[in-house]
């Protein structure tokens, strides 16, 4: 109760301070542009307002410079004044309600990093490019730190920062305006549209530990298309080297004294390596006549991400089906020829090193049973660590036209987008196949997300006697979303000759996708929306939106939004909105089938993810005691409310907004359902074994070693509440009078309100509620002169709790941290700019796990909201004209 009272006090403190500032500010001082909050809108010209593509279509049509929806707008300068080249990281630095973690060693999440906006999952946030829906990434984040588990969001990293003119953030639900996924809000990325000029940037970065190098070069150029058009081109190439922040694993260190083949470190933890990171974008438009133009934009990008999996010990004590099946007591030995009378020897593992154990010489190179018997210690005597990689290829093409006809604004467009990720392993093998080669690349398969969109949008102003015209907007959208699963290399899924002798029957770490599980899974939907908005009186703006959508797999949904803005005076306005929303399950969530190695509170497991409502999931869930019921997914539903004030004077600006987002029937992976347990009766276990045998016969990858399974379900409800506060103040510290201080604050807390049938456990609930910082704030000081600027930033991150890390010595809580950044540039008269900066000046890192050696060598939590690599130094050279 005391904590809740403190939060309430914080809310009202900011409220009272803001009112005082807004009503007492000096209104005679010249107003400055505001670049980091909603009030930047007041400084925009009509032409600039018309380029804003989030919020109401009335705003995007340029009819007004005020709105009932909270915004952040970050300019090209804001973007360029960051150290990073990764768009996820840049948005996190600018926007305190946006979180993204490093995500090392976490399967798909390490390849396409999930991002969280206002405490919700990645697919609760809609990403637009030039106001058009961006296609999803091709991977689901099965291991996403709790909040992102099972989500399939947009691959934001595929977009180069040099291509961006601005980042526009809508901090409100907008499903009634833009459709599925816009529960938490919208981030619109506006591409540059200059028809002339050229810029070139070379940047290099390194951590204070001397690793994690980033080498980056990018260019942007604008060209005229006839006298009435433009094409703007952007290109980026970068290489990102990994960081390493680990200690030697306890089990590996213990084995080292008996086995000289043990690597040190046996397993690394850090930022993944990225190679061949190429991004190409174009944006173009050409006027057909005075009333219409055609436009187009698109991209091609590619990157390879390399990360590591968990170390496999050579005595097999950490997991079965590789070196041992009895916890490291005896070596797992395969008989290469079951038709003869030779029996392979039993080999007791002494001191954790099978190579020096009695009888091992019989099966090793040159031994009398070498051609008859096999053990993986012959190939990898020191154990091994699989290297898991993904090659991500992203491409898109949009064509459209817009204009006006008899006062009707129209916009027609068609869009194609595709994200493909080919997964592959190095230093891994199929344990059931003695000929499997760990030196050869093995691909477990590919995932391809393809989307087609067709949009028709119209708006028309009508004079009905209000203070302004009543603007009506309507439109139609057709979408086809396709997830394609491509089978992997045969060795990644095909059981070898040792599969029936206790060996894992697929590539180690991520079972390959077999032809039986491959295929295309499509879903089409159509939608119609209607919006009406007007200044009813001089000081009161009112808006209404309603949207109907029909999905071919689960039916229809209708959503609404009502908003209003009331101006008390020139300095103080109140804004509020109420809306409903939804998020449709993706074809991937509804259809993908796979297995992988996961780490749970009860140890390492082989877990199968089965399509919800499929015969396989139904068969298993029907025979395992206590298993949840598998059924077809339905849409998540939301109720959004926001309420706030805008304070605007000629000297300073501030805003405060409170919000609540209630999401019901949230889609999540079910808890792990064990297929073996001492609590099962003999008949229950026999029924389970019979179903698993059927899975094996149907070609389900890894079915022979599955000891748990999951499927997606509509499981639980959450309520997310919070507050955003922004303040920007010009201060006359120096003669140039170009100094600005800004403060942005976000408080977001999520509570699991309803947990149907207790299908998510206390660990997952804790991650949903405490894995993201409840409080984040950023203070920025910026001084600009004619030829240079200096920026200083303080970023605060609240504590987080990772309950899976808790033990008798540690409660899983990682404390609050404050980071300091400095950045500056000097502009030479010849067009050259030199930028220098330091991120995390004082080398702040998350709290350490109390005993990293026993925790697989992991020192810092993956879920850290600011990473764990420490200080980054960077220098950039820029040239432009």
Buried (B, 14 or more C-beta within 10 A) or exposed (E): EEEEEEBEEBBEEBBEBBBEBBEEBEEEEEBBEBBBBBBBBBBBEEEBBBBBBBBBBBBBBBBBBBBBBBBBBBBBEBBBBBBBBBBBBBBBBBBBBBBBBBBBBBBBBBBBBBBBBBBBBBBBBBBBBBBBBBBBBBBBBBBBBBBBBBBBBBBBBBBBBBBBBBBBBBBBBBBBBBBBBBBBBBBBBBBBBBBEEBBBBBBBBBBBBEBBBBBBBBBBBBBEEEEBBBBBBBBBBBBBBBBEBBBBBBBBBBBBEBBEBBBEBBBBBBBBBBBEBBBBBBBBBBBEEEEEBBBBBBBBBBBBBBBBBBBBBBBBBBBBBBBBBEEBEBBBBBBBEEEEEBEBBEBEBBEBBBBBBEBBBBBBEEBEBBEBBBBBBBBBBBBBBBBBBBBBBBBBBBBBBBBBEEEEBBBBBEBBBBBBBBBBBBBBBBBBBBEBEBEEEBBBBBBBBBBBBBBBBBBBBEEEEBEBBBBBBBBBBBBBBBBBBBBBBEBBBBBBBBBBBBBBBBBBBBBBBBEEBBBEBBBBBBBBBBBBBBBBEEEBBBBBBBBBBBBEBBEEBEBBBBBBBBBEEEBBBBBBBBBBBBBBBBBBBBBBBBBBBBBBEEEBBBBBBBBBBBEBBBBBBEBBBEBBBBBBBBBBBBBBBBBBBBBBBBBBBBBBBBBEBBBBBBBBBBBBBBBBBEEBEEEBBEBBEEBBEBBBEEBBBBBBBBBBBBBBBBBBBBBBBBBBBBBBBBEEEEEEEBBBBBBBBBBBBBEBEEBEEEBBBEBBBBBBBBBBBBBBBBBBBBBBBEEEBBBBBBBBBBBBBBBBBBEEEBEBBBEEBEBBBBBBBBBEEEEEBBBEBBBBBEBBBBBBBEEBBBBBBBBBBBBBBBBBBBBBBBBBBBBBE
